[in-house]
Amino acid sequence: MMDDEEVQDLWKTKMKFDVAVVEQFNGDCALGLAYILNTPVIALTSHLLMPYHYDRYGISYNPSYIPFLLLEGSTESTLMQRLAHTISHIYMKFIYQYLTQRYEYKIISKYVNNMPPLEELGRNIKFLLLYNNMMLTGSNILPANVIEVGGYHVAKPQPLRDDLLKFIEESEHGVIYISFGSMLRTASIPKDKMQAILTALAELPQRVVWKWEAKSLPGKPKNIFVSKWLPQNDLLAHPNVTAFYSHCGMLGTTEALYHGVPLVGMPMFADQFRNAAAVEESGFGVTIKLENLTKDNLLKKFKTVLDPMFQANVKLLSKAWHDRPKSAMDTAIHWTEFAAKYPTLTFRSPAADVPLYQYLCLDIIFILSIIPITVICVVAIIYKTYFKSKSKQKSIKKKDKNM
C-alpha cells in the first residue's frame, strides 16, 4: 500500500483531511498513513469484535458469556467451549501483538521517521463503528467510543430482472433463497451432501432460487432456479421469499434480518460459526452442520423456519431491528462528522489505560485478603499466648502442692 504512487501523493502533496476511516479486520497498516496525514481516525468493521479490540477500547472480555469470534459457541457455551474460547482469545492476541503488528510496523517505519508503536496509534482512534446489532447478538457492555452500526451497507432494494421476478411471483408457496457467499463455491460441497440437499429441495412445495457458480447443476429439480450471480439484497426484499439457506456470513445474515427472512444456517469457516450461534440464540433462524446434513435433517430445519409462528417472530425481530432513532448508515455518518468537528475530544474508556493488576482489582483483593488474615493471625497469637500462660500457671500450682 505504501509503495503505491497515488498513496504517496496523499502525504507528499500535504493534503488536509478532516477524518480518516480505516478498516479494522486484522491489521493496522492504515493507521500509519493516517499518522502521516495527521488526521483523526474512525475505525470500521464488517464483523464482530476481534480479540485485540477488547484491550484497545477497554472492553471486558469474559469467555463465560462472550464466545470467541472464530469458534462455535453461544452465550451459554459448554465448559470445553469456554476453555477453547479463552485459549484462542489469548493466542490470537499474542499473534497479533508480537507478529502482525511488528511486521506491519517494520514496513511502515521505512516511510515514517520516529513513528509511535501501532498499538499506541490504535488506542487514539476516536470511534470504532462496529458491525453489530443487539437484535442479533444480544446485549454488550461497550464504551462510548464503540458505536453499533450493523446494517449500514444495506441499500434500498432495486427491481429484479424479469425472468427472476416471474419465477418468484408465480410460486404459490413462497421461495427459498440459497447462497453460500462469494468465498465458497457451492459446487465444492461433497457429492453425498449435495445429493441430500437436492433431494430435500425436490420434496418442498416452495420454489428455490440458488446462487450456483458452475455452468450447470446436475440432477436439478424443476422447482430450482440457478444463476452464477444474484442481487441478494433485492431478492431478500421480495415478500415472496420465505427462507434463506446460508453460510451465515455477517453481511448476508444482516440483510436477511433487515428484510425479516428467517435463516437456515450452515456455517463453514471463520466467524460463520459465531454468527450461526447468534442466529439460533436470537430466534432468527436454525442451524445445521455440514457433517450432520441429511435429507431428513434439512427438511426438519426448513419445516421449522417455514412455520407461520416462526415467520411471525422473525418479522417481529426485524421490526424491532428497524425501530431506532437513526438508521445504521445515518448513525455512522453522524459519528464520523462528530469526530471531524471535534478532533480534540476523546471518549476513550479509562479501562483501556489502567494496569492489568488494577483492572482486575488484584491490589484491592490483596488488601482485603490481608485484613482477615491479619485478624486471624493476631487472634491465633493471643489465643496461643493466653493458653501458654494458663498452662504455666497450672504447672506452678502443681509444683507448689507437691512441695
C-alpha positions, 0 to 999 in steps of 0.5 A: 500500500505504501509503495503505491504512487497515488498513496504517496501523493496523499502525504507528499502533496500535504493534503488536509483531511478532516477524518480518516476511516480505516478498516479494522479486520486484522491489521493496522497498516492504515493507521500509519498513513493516517499518522502521516496525514495527521488526521483523526481516525474512525475505525470500521468493521464488517464483523464482530469484535476481534480479540485485540479490540477488547484491550484497545477500547477497554472492553471486558472480555469474559469467555463465560458469556462472550464466545470467541469470534472464530469458534462455535459457541453461544452465550451459554457455551459448554465448559470445553467451549469456554476453555477453547474460547479463552485459549484462542482469545489469548493466542490470537492476541499474542499473534497479533501483538508480537507478529502482525503488528511488528511486521506491519510496523517494520514496513511502515517505519521505512516511510515514517521517521520516529513513528509511535508503536501501532498499538499506541496509534490504535488506542487514539482512534476516536470511534470504532463503528462496529458491525453489530446489532443487539437484535442479533447478538444480544446485549454488550457492555461497550464504551462510548467510543464503540458505536453499533452500526450493523446494517449500514451497507444495506441499500434500498432494494432495486427491481429484479430482472424479469425472468427472476421476478416471474419465477418468484411471483408465480410460486404459490408457496413462497421461495427459498433463497440459497447462497453460500457467499462469494468465498465458497463455491457451492459446487465444492460441497461433497457429492453425498451432501449435495445429493441430500440437499437436492433431494430435500429441495425436490420434496418442498412445495416452495420454489428455490432460487440458488446462487450456483457458480458452475455452468450447470447443476446436475440432477436439478429439480424443476422447482430450482432456479440457478444463476452464477450471480444474484442481487441478494439484497433485492431478492431478500426484499421480495415478500415472496421469499420465505427462507434463506439457506446460508453460510451465515456470513455477517453481511448476508445474515444482516440483510436477511434480518433487515428484510425479516427472512428467517435463516437456515444456517450452515456455517463453514469457516471463520466467524460463520460459526459465531454468527450461526450461534447468534442466529439460533440464540436470537430466534432468527433462524436454525442451524445445521452442520455440514457433517450432520446434513441429511435429507431428513435433517434439512427438511426438519430445519426448513419445516421449522423456519417455514412455520407461520409462528416462526415467520411471525417472530422473525418479522417481529425481530426485524421490526424491532431491528428497524425501530431506532432513532437513526438508521445504521448508515445515518448513525455512522455518518453522524459519528464520523462528522462528530469526530471531524468537528471535534478532533480534540475530544476523546471518549476513550474508556479509562479501562483501556489505560489502567494496569492489568493488576488494577483492572482486575482489582488484584491490589484491592483483593490483596488488601482485603485478603490481608485484613482477615488474615491479619485478624486471624493471625493476631487472634491465633497469637493471643489465643496461643499466648493466653493458653501458654500462660494458663498452662504455666500457671497450672504447672506452678500450682502443681509444683507448689502442692507437691512441695 
